[in-house]
Amino acid sequence: MEIYREDTSVVARYADRLSDVYRRHLQCTTLREGAHVVALPAYRGVALDVLDLSSLGTTGTFKDWLAAVAIAECLAHGHRTVLAQSSGNTANAVARYAAHAGIRCVILYPPASRRRILPHLAEAPGVHFVEVDAPEERIKQVLAAASAALDLPVVPPLEAQLEANKLRAYLLRDAALASGRQWDWHVQAVSSGFGPMGLYRGFREIRQDDPGMPWPRFLGVQQEAIAPYAAALTGTAVNEEAPMIEPTLFRRAPGPDLLARMQSLCTDSGGTVRVVSNGRYHALEAKAIADLTSAGVRVTHDADGQVRERAGLYSLAGTYDAVDGGLIEEGARVLAAYTGGSGPGAPLFEPEHRARAQDVVGLVAALTGLRRPAAASQA
């Protein structure tokens, strides 16, 4: 059952909450950044709702919000070419929104994320996906080197990510007022954690005008193989030998700034970050899919029958697991974020450009038509 819906654009609806540098050009970048809240069957005495950030989005994930805001900032600063690095979802969103705004983009991604790339986006003029055979941290290094050597901005910057994601708080405030619901927990699978960090920034803003407004405790969910926040906050041992189930939940080393932000978020909200083991996830996936489907939320499968993305499913599996483990108690009401997984199915992307890490700067220079300075380093 649907509880609340913003069909067109959460970004446009709450644009007045953004600074002028973003707001001035949003009319040139927004497409469809919708969202809705649906009710799922209760689980062991816990009322369960889902915030679907996927079904009503342009590319099928909440990254559409941040792409709309980040590309608006690029227009404000006169940038006509940008760089990005992604495990898939941000790549698709940046490609779609940059092409819509007439901005050229070069996007680096690892081979493990190839099946996440939407092939039709690579056909847009000025969009170049580059598959880099290197781990995440190395790709970030060569992206920084290309940015410095060619004087090109990297999108989306942290501030744009936080500002775009804070709009979720205003949506949830209005959804709570309209539905009469009050959520005790907000659950989301986390990689970098920009989504919940932005969300709770928004809650803090709202509390400046309404100090008595309650906010939900935050529960972050991480997969067994990659759980830096859970390790830092709770001392959970990370099993790096475990297979990685969901490539978009990829960030192994958030760094001290992000760790501090997540610690603050959990302290302020009374929340935490937990690991869902591979065995538990596999045991709970079918239920998560069935519950979402019964509520009218599509779970996309690729032509090979594989679930296209599991980040949203991890939120739901993490909720069930937290109820089973006693963290979320009977009588609570939970809002789980379905951040991606209802996007379009697509054939496997065939890369047009592949590069070794040491060749990235030269390839980016060639794709953008910019001359690489003789002293430029590959990092």
N, C-alpha and C positions, 0 to 999 in steps of 0.2 A: 504494500500500500504506500502510495506517495504521500508525504507529509508536507513538503514545501518544495518550491521550484523557482529557480531563476533561469528562464529558458534561453535568454540571449547572451548577455554579458555581465558577469559579476564585476569585471574590471570597469566597464563603462558605468554601471550603476553606482559604484562607490568611488568614482574618479575624483570626487571632491575631497577625498581623504588622502590623495596623493599630492606631492609637491608639484609646483608649476612645471618643472623640467620634464616630468612625465606627462602631465595632464595636457599640455599644449598640443601634443601631436597624437594623442590616443585615438582621435577620430580617423587618423590615417593608418592605424595599426590594428585596432580591435576587429575581430572576426566573430567567432562564437566562443565564449568562455563561460558557458553555463554550468549549472550544478543543481542537484536536487537531493533531498533527504527522503529515504524510504525506510519503512519499518520491516524488520525481519522477525521471524518467530523468536519468542523468548528462549533463552538457553539456561537451563537449570535455575530458574527463578530470576534471571537477569534480563531486563528489557534491553533489546538490541535494535539500534537504528544504524543505517549506513549513509554517510555523506558521499554520494557518487560524484566524483570530480572528473569522470571519464566519459560517460555516455553523451554528454551535451557539449563536448569540446571539439575544436576543429581537428586536432590530430589525435584526440582520444586520451589525453592525460592532463593533469593539472599544470604541466609545464607550459601550456598555452597561455596561462595567465602571465607568467614571468616573461615569456617571449613578447607578448603585447607591450608590456611595460618597458622591457629592455630595448626593444627596437624603437619605441617612441623616444627614449632617451638618445639613441643614436641619431635620430632625425633632428632632435633639438640641438645636438652638437655638430651637426653637419657631416657625420660619418657616412660614407657611401660604400665602404667595404669593411667587413668585420670577420673575426675569427672565433671559433668555438671548439670545445672538446666535450664529448658526451658518450655515455654508454647506450644511447638510443633515443630516449624520450625527448631530452633537450635538443638533440640533433634535429629531430623531426620538427619540433616546434620552431626552433630558430630558422630552419630552412623555409618553412611555410610563411612565417611572419616577415622574414627579411625579403623574400620574393614578393610578397604582397605590397611591401613598402618600397620596392625598387632598390633594395640594398643587396650588394653582392656579398656572398659569404663562403668561407672555406671551413669545413667542419671535420675535425679529426675524431676517429672512433677506433676501438680495438676490434680485432677479428671476432671475438666472442659476441659482439653486439651486432654483427652483420644482419642477423635475422630480425632485428628490431627496426632497421631502417626501412622506411616506406619508399619503394622504388619510384613512384610517380613524382615524389618531391625532387628527386635528382634531375628530373627532366626540365625543371623550371629554369629560365635564363638566370645566370649568375650564381647558381647553387652548385657547389662542388663538395662532395663527400670524399674524404681521403681515409682509407684504411691503413692504420699504422701498426705494424707488427711489434708491439712493445706493451709492457704493463702500464697500468694507469698513471703511476707517478712519473714514468719516463715520458709518456705522452704529454702530461702537464708541463714538463720541463721544455720539451721542444716547442710546445705551443707558446710558452713564454718567450723562448728564443725567437720564434718567428714574429711575435708581436713587437719585441724590442728592435729586431733587425729591420722590419718593414714599417714600423710606426703605425701599426694597426691595432685597434681596440679588441679586447676579448670580451665576448658576451656570453651569458649575462653576468654583470658584476654582482658582488654580494649584496650591495645595498638595493639594487633593483629586485633581486630575489626576495629579500625580506619585505620590501614594500609591496610587491605583488601578492605575496602570501598573507600579509596582514589583513587583506580584504576579506579573507575567509572569516575572520572574527566578526566583522560587521554583518556578513551573511548569516552566520550562526546566531548572532544577537537577534536579528529580525526573524529568523526561523523559530527561535525559542519563544519570542513574543507572540507570533502568529499561531503556533501549535500548542502553546502551554506546556511544552516539554522543558525539562532541565536535565542536562547530561552531567553525570558524575565523573565520567571518564571520557577522554578523547584518545583514541588508539590509532597509531599510524606506523607502518613499516618505514624505517629510516635508513638512508644511506649517508648523505651529507647532513641531513636534518634541517635544510633551509625552510621546508614547509612548516613544521611545527615552530621553529624559531620565529618565523614571520607571523604565524597565527597568534602566538602569545605576545608578540609586540603589539598586535592589534588589540588583544584583550587589555593590555596595559593602557593603551590609548583610551579605550572606552571607559576604563575605570577612572580616568582623570575627570570625566564628566559625571560618572555614576559609580562612586566609590563602593557602593554596596552590591554591585553586580557580581554574582558568583561566576567562577570559571571552573571548567572541569580539570581534574587531575590528568596529567599526560602519561600515557603508556607508549613508549617506543618499542618497536619490535624489530629484532635483527636476526638474520639467518646464522646458522651454526658456524659457517666457515669465515664469516666476515662480521665481527661484532665488536668494533673498537669502543663504542659508547658503553655497551653493557660491561665490557672489561674494565673500563676506566671508572665507571660509576658504582659498580657492584662487585668488582673483582672476579667476575665470571671468566673462566678460562676459555679461550678461543681455540677451537679445534681446526687449525689451518689445514689439516689433512682431509677434512670433510669436503665433499663435492659442493661447489657453488650452485645452488638451485636457481637463483634469480640474478642474472647479470646486471640489472639496473640498480641493484642494491650492492654496489661495488666498492664503496670507499673504505679502504683499509686504514688509512692514516689521516684522520681529520685535522690534526694539528692542534696546538694548545688553545688557539682562539676559539675554534669551534667546540672543543671539549669544554672550555669554560662556559660557553653559551648554553650548551646542553645541560651542564651541571646546574647553572642558574635557573634554567627553565624547569627542570625537575624539582629543584629545591622550592622555587616559588609556587609551583602548582601541587606539590606533594606527590609528584610522580616518580617514574623510574624508567629504565630501559631493560628489557628482558630478551633472552635468546629463545627462539623456538628451534629445537633440534630438528634435523632432517627427518628423523623417524616420526616425530610428532606432526611435523608439517604434512608429510605424505598421508598420515592417518586422518588428518583433518581436512585435506584439500577437497575431497569429494563433497563433504557436507557444506563447505563454504560455497562451492560452485552451485550446489542444489539450492541453498538458501537464497543466494543472490538471484538465481534464475527465477525462483518462485516469486521474488519481489519485482521482477521485470527488469533486472539489471543484466545486461548481456556480458557473457564471458567469452571473448573471442578466441577461437582456435584457428591455427594456420592449416594449410592444406594437408600437412602431414599428421594432423590430429593433435598436435601439441598446443597447450595453452600458450597464447602469444606472450602474455606477461603475468607474473605472479606477485608483483608488489602489493596490489590491492588484496589479493587472496591472503598474503602474509598478515595483513592487518586483521583480517577476520579470524584466521587460524590463531593468531596471537591472542585475540580476545577470548576464544574458546579455551585456549590453554591457560590463560590467566584466571578464568573462572574455575576451571578444573583444579588449578593449583591453590585456590583460595585467596588470591590477591584481590580479585574483583568479587565482592560478596553478594549473596542473594539480596534482591531488592534494589540493587543499583540499576541505573540506566546508562548505557554505553553508546557512544557514537564512534563507529569505526570508519576511517577514511579509506575509500576505494579510489586510489590516486591514478590508476591506469589499468587497462585490461579490457575495455569495451571499444577500443579503437578499431579501425578497419582491418580486416584480414588482408594479407598481401602475399604475393609470391616472394621467394627468396631473392633478396637484393644481390645483384652481381656488381661488384665494385668496378667503377671506371678508373679509379686511381688507387694505387697501393704504393706505400713507401716504407723504407726503413727509417728508423728514427733520425739517423744522421743525414737523410736526404730531404727532410720535411721542409726546411726553410727554403731551399732551392725550388721545390715543387710549388710551395705557396706563392713564391715570387713569380713563377711562371704562370700560375693560374690567375693571379690578380693583375698581371702586367706591370708589376712593380720591380724596380731594379734592386737587387740585393747588394748592400754595401760590401766592399771588399773585406772589411774587418769583421763582418757579421760572424758570429759563432753559433754552432749548433747546440751549445750547452752540454 
